[in-house]
Structure formats: C-alpha cells, structure tokens
C-alpha cells in the first residue's frame, strides 16, 4: 500500500512540476520583471546569455573535470565568485 502511495505522489509531483514550469514561462512572457531565479528558468534564461571572458574560462575548466574549489585556487579568485558564475551562466555548457 505504501509503495502505491509513493508512486502516486511521485506522479503528482511530476505533473505539478510540469504545470508550474509552463505557468512560469507564460508569466515571464507577460511580465519580464517576474523573472525568478530557479533551477527551471535559469537554464532557459542563461543559455541565451553569452558567456563573459571569466565565464568562458570557468566553463572550459569545468568541462575538463575540475571542481569549483580547484578553479578558484587556480584563478586566484574567491570560491563564491566562481559559484556565482556557475549559477549565473548555468555552467558547464558545451
């Protein structure tokens, strides 16, 4: 019985997630100021944004398999700065 309830809950969550993403996209088209930073909209928004020079370097290093801590140490940057670039530009990109 518990397994059926769990499966039903997962199906409902997936349906809710899809409906939420669709409504979020409609809202942003109507009112661009409603852009929110979320996992679902960040990918859509960031893929259109061209990478800055720093973001290109970080992206290449991420694609090479380096961790954010390693990148920060190599570039002599703050870890928070590297994490912000990763989030802002949805890195790594191919």
Secondary structure as GFF3:
##gff-version 3
##sequence-region A 1 94
A	DSSP	alpha_helix	2	30	.	.	.	ID=ss1
A	DSSP	three_ten_helix	32	34	.	.	.	ID=ss2
A	DSSP	alpha_helix	39	46	.	.	.	ID=ss3
A	DSSP	alpha_helix	53	63	.	.	.	ID=ss4
A	DSSP	alpha_helix	68	75	.	.	.	ID=ss5
A	DSSP	alpha_helix	79	89	.	.	.	ID=ss6
###
